[in-house]
Amino acid sequence: MSSKWRRFEVLLPTRFDDGRDVPAELLADAVNEVVDRFDAVSFESGGIEGRWRSRTVLYRDDLARVVVDVPDKNKNRKWMRAYRARWQERLEQIEIWMVSYPIDVE
């Protein structure tokens, strides 16, 4: 195992900004894309509520979380940034939140 690892967490909406439900197949595609790239993923399918404001509009999101641990390499960071941007467009979102941080795998 590489000694330096990074965890990425991506919050995907379960509803489009206009209130329509995101089809389960579309969320499955997002999860499977990570598996295809890194051979593993964790997916928390519900129970996350987000609230945020953009200008004067308050948004409420029902979210799912994609979690993947990968070797901390520039190519993986680049791929994850592109993944976030791709799914932001496909899910018709103003923003999709992604965080990453170094981890120790014991």
TORKOLDREN-622484 format. One line per 3 residues: their letters; for each residue z, y, x of N, C-alpha, C. Coordinates in Angstrom, 1 decimal. Example, Ala and Ser with C-alpha at 12.3 -4.5 7.8 and 13.67 -1.06 7.14 Angstrom:
2
as = 7.8:-5.7:13.2:7.8:-4.5:12.3:7.8:-3.3:13.2  7.1:-2.2:12.8:7.1:-1.1:13.7:7.9:0.0:12.9;
This chain:
106
mss = 0.0:-1.2:0.8:0.0:0.0:0.0:0.0:1.2:0.9  -0.7:2.2:0.4:-0.7:3.5:1.1:0.7:4.1:1.0  1.1:4.8:2.0:2.4:5.3:2.0:2.6:6.6:1.2;
kwr = 1.5:7.3:0.9:1.5:8.5:0.1:0.8:8.2:-1.2  1.6:8.4:-2.3:1.0:8.2:-3.6:1.2:9.5:-4.4  0.4:9.6:-5.5:0.5:10.8:-6.4:0.3:10.3:-7.8;
rfe = 1.2:10.8:-8.7:1.1:10.5:-10.1:0.4:11.6:-10.8  -0.5:11.3:-11.7:-1.2:12.2:-12.6:-0.8:11.9:-14.0  -0.4:12.9:-14.7:-0.1:12.8:-16.1:-1.0:13.8:-16.9;
vll = -1.8:13.2:-17.8:-2.7:14.0:-18.6:-2.3:13.9:-20.1  -2.2:15.0:-20.8:-1.8:15.1:-22.2:-3.1:15.2:-23.0  -3.4:14.1:-23.7:-4.6:14.1:-24.6:-4.2:14.3:-26.0;
ptr = -5.0:15.2:-26.7:-4.6:15.4:-28.1:-5.1:14.2:-29.0  -4.3:14.0:-30.1:-4.7:13.0:-31.0:-5.4:13.6:-32.2  -5.4:15.0:-32.2:-6.2:15.7:-33.2:-7.0:16.8:-32.5;
fdd = -8.2:17.0:-33.1:-9.0:18.2:-32.6:-8.3:19.5:-33.0  -8.7:20.6:-32.4:-8.1:21.9:-32.7:-8.3:22.2:-34.2  -9.3:21.7:-34.8:-9.5:22.0:-36.2:-8.8:21.1:-37.2;
grd = -7.9:20.2:-36.6:-7.1:19.3:-37.5:-7.6:17.9:-37.7  -8.9:17.7:-37.4:-9.4:16.3:-37.6:-8.8:15.4:-36.6  -8.6:14.1:-37.0:-8.0:13.1:-36.1:-9.1:12.8:-35.1;
vpa = -8.6:12.6:-33.8:-9.5:12.1:-32.8:-9.6:10.6:-33.0  -10.8:10.1:-33.1:-11.0:8.6:-33.3:-10.3:7.8:-32.2  -9.6:6.8:-32.6:-8.9:5.9:-31.6:-9.9:5.4:-30.5;
ell = -11.1:5.2:-30.9:-12.1:4.7:-29.9:-12.3:5.7:-28.8  -12.3:7.0:-29.2:-12.5:8.0:-28.2:-11.3:8.1:-27.2  -10.1:8.0:-27.7:-8.9:7.9:-26.8:-9.0:6.7:-25.9;
ada = -9.4:5.6:-26.5:-9.6:4.3:-25.7:-10.6:4.5:-24.6  -11.7:5.3:-24.9:-12.7:5.5:-23.9:-12.1:6.3:-22.7  -11.2:7.3:-23.1:-10.6:8.1:-22.0:-9.6:7.3:-21.2;
vne = -8.9:6.4:-21.8:-8.0:5.5:-21.1:-8.8:4.5:-20.2  -9.8:3.9:-20.8:-10.6:2.9:-20.0:-11.3:3.5:-18.9  -11.7:4.8:-19.0:-12.3:5.5:-17.8:-11.4:5.5:-16.6;
vvd = -10.1:5.7:-16.8:-9.2:5.7:-15.7:-9.0:4.3:-15.2  -8.9:3.3:-16.0:-8.9:1.9:-15.6:-10.1:1.6:-14.8  -11.3:2.0:-15.2:-12.5:1.7:-14.5:-12.5:2.3:-13.1;
rfd = -11.9:3.4:-13.0:-11.8:4.1:-11.7:-10.7:3.6:-10.8  -9.5:3.4:-11.3:-8.3:3.1:-10.5:-7.7:1.7:-10.7  -8.3:0.9:-11.6:-7.8:-0.4:-11.9:-6.5:-0.5:-12.7;
avs = -5.9:0.6:-13.1:-4.7:0.6:-13.8:-4.4:1.9:-14.5  -3.6:1.9:-15.5:-3.3:3.1:-16.2:-2.1:2.8:-17.1  -1.3:3.8:-17.4:-0.3:3.6:-18.5:-0.7:4.6:-19.6;
fes = -0.4:4.3:-20.8:-0.8:5.1:-21.9:0.3:5.1:-23.0  0.8:6.3:-23.2:1.8:6.5:-24.2:1.1:7.1:-25.4  1.0:6.3:-26.5:0.1:6.7:-27.6:0.6:7.7:-28.6;
ggi = 1.8:8.0:-28.6:2.3:9.0:-29.6:3.7:9.5:-29.3  4.1:10.3:-30.2:5.5:10.8:-30.1:5.7:12.1:-29.3  4.6:12.6:-28.7:4.7:13.8:-27.9:4.2:15.0:-28.8;
egr = 5.0:16.0:-28.9:4.6:17.2:-29.7:4.5:18.3:-28.7  3.4:19.1:-28.8:3.3:20.3:-27.9:3.1:21.5:-28.8  3.7:22.6:-28.4:3.5:23.9:-29.1:3.2:24.9:-28.0;
wrs = 2.2:25.7:-28.2:1.8:26.7:-27.3:1.0:27.8:-28.0  1.0:28.9:-27.3:0.4:30.1:-27.9:-0.7:30.6:-27.0  -1.8:30.9:-27.7:-3.0:31.5:-27.0:-3.2:32.8:-27.7;
rtv = -3.0:33.9:-27.0:-3.1:35.3:-27.6:-2.1:35.3:-28.8  -2.6:35.4:-30.0:-1.6:35.5:-31.2:-1.6:34.2:-32.0  -2.3:33.2:-31.6:-2.3:32.0:-32.4:-1.4:30.9:-31.8;
lyr = -0.5:30.4:-32.6:0.4:29.3:-32.2:-0.2:28.0:-32.6  -0.3:27.1:-31.6:-0.9:25.8:-31.7:0.2:24.8:-31.7  0.0:23.7:-32.5:0.9:22.6:-32.5:0.0:21.4:-32.3;
ddl = 0.3:20.6:-31.2:-0.5:19.4:-30.8:0.3:18.2:-31.0  -0.3:17.1:-31.5:0.2:15.8:-31.3:-0.5:15.2:-30.2  0.2:14.6:-29.2:-0.4:14.3:-27.9:-0.1:12.8:-27.5;
arv = -1.0:12.3:-26.7:-0.8:11.0:-26.0:-0.8:11.3:-24.5  -0.1:10.5:-23.8:0.0:10.7:-22.3:-0.7:9.6:-21.6  -1.6:10.0:-20.7:-2.2:9.0:-19.7:-1.5:9.2:-18.4;
vvd = -1.0:8.2:-17.8:-0.3:8.2:-16.5:-1.0:7.3:-15.5  -1.3:7.8:-14.4:-1.9:6.9:-13.3:-1.3:7.3:-12.0  -1.0:6.3:-11.2:-0.5:6.4:-9.8:-1.6:6.0:-8.9;
vpd = -2.0:6.9:-8.0:-3.1:6.6:-7.1:-2.7:7.1:-5.7  -3.4:6.5:-4.6:-3.2:7.0:-3.3:-3.5:8.5:-3.3  -2.7:9.3:-2.6:-2.8:10.7:-2.5:-3.9:11.2:-1.6;
knk = -5.1:11.1:-2.1:-6.3:11.5:-1.4:-7.1:12.6:-2.1  -7.8:13.4:-1.3:-8.6:14.5:-2.0:-9.6:13.9:-3.0  -10.2:12.8:-2.7:-11.3:12.3:-3.6:-10.6:11.9:-4.9;
nrk = -9.4:11.4:-4.9:-8.7:11.1:-6.2:-8.3:12.4:-7.0  -7.9:13.4:-6.3:-7.5:14.6:-6.9:-8.8:15.3:-7.5  -9.9:15.2:-6.8:-11.1:15.8:-7.3:-11.6:15.0:-8.5;
wmr = -11.5:13.7:-8.5:-11.9:12.9:-9.7:-11.1:13.2:-10.9  -9.8:13.3:-10.7:-8.9:13.6:-11.8:-9.1:15.0:-12.4  -9.4:16.0:-11.5:-9.8:17.3:-12.1:-11.0:17.3:-12.9;
ayr = -12.0:16.5:-12.5:-13.3:16.4:-13.2:-13.0:15.6:-14.5  -12.2:14.6:-14.5:-11.8:13.9:-15.7:-11.2:14.8:-16.7  -10.2:15.6:-16.3:-9.6:16.6:-17.2:-10.6:17.5:-17.8;
arw = -11.5:18.0:-17.0:-12.5:19.0:-17.5:-13.4:18.3:-18.5  -13.8:17.0:-18.2:-14.8:16.3:-19.0:-14.1:16.0:-20.4  -12.9:15.6:-20.4:-12.2:15.3:-21.7:-11.8:16.5:-22.4;
qer = -11.6:17.6:-21.8:-11.4:18.9:-22.4:-12.6:19.2:-23.3  -13.7:19.0:-22.7:-15.0:19.3:-23.4:-15.2:18.3:-24.6  -15.1:17.0:-24.2:-15.3:16.0:-25.2:-14.4:16.0:-26.4;
leq = -13.2:16.5:-26.2:-12.2:16.6:-27.3:-12.1:18.0:-27.9  -13.0:18.8:-27.5:-13.2:20.1:-28.0:-11.9:21.0:-28.0  -11.3:21.0:-26.8:-10.0:21.6:-26.6:-10.1:22.9:-25.8;
iei = -9.3:23.9:-26.2:-9.2:25.1:-25.4:-8.7:24.8:-24.0  -7.7:23.8:-23.9:-7.1:23.4:-22.7:-6.6:22.0:-22.8  -6.6:21.2:-21.7:-5.9:20.0:-21.6:-5.0:20.1:-20.4;
wmv = -3.8:19.8:-20.6:-2.8:19.9:-19.5:-2.7:18.7:-18.7  -2.8:18.9:-17.4:-2.7:17.8:-16.4:-1.7:18.3:-15.3  -0.8:17.4:-15.0:0.1:17.7:-13.8:0.0:16.5:-12.9;
syp = 0.3:16.8:-11.6:0.4:15.8:-10.6:1.6:16.1:-9.7  2.1:15.1:-9.1:3.2:15.2:-8.1:3.3:14.0:-7.3  3.8:14.2:-6.0:3.9:13.1:-5.1:5.0:12.1:-5.6;
idv = 4.8:10.8:-5.4:5.8:9.8:-5.8:6.0:8.9:-4.6  7.2:8.2:-4.6:7.5:7.1:-3.7:7.4:5.8:-4.5  6.5:4.9:-4.1:6.4:3.6:-4.7:7.3:2.7:-3.9;
e = 8.3:2.1:-4.5:9.3:1.3:-3.9:8.9:-0.2:-4.0;
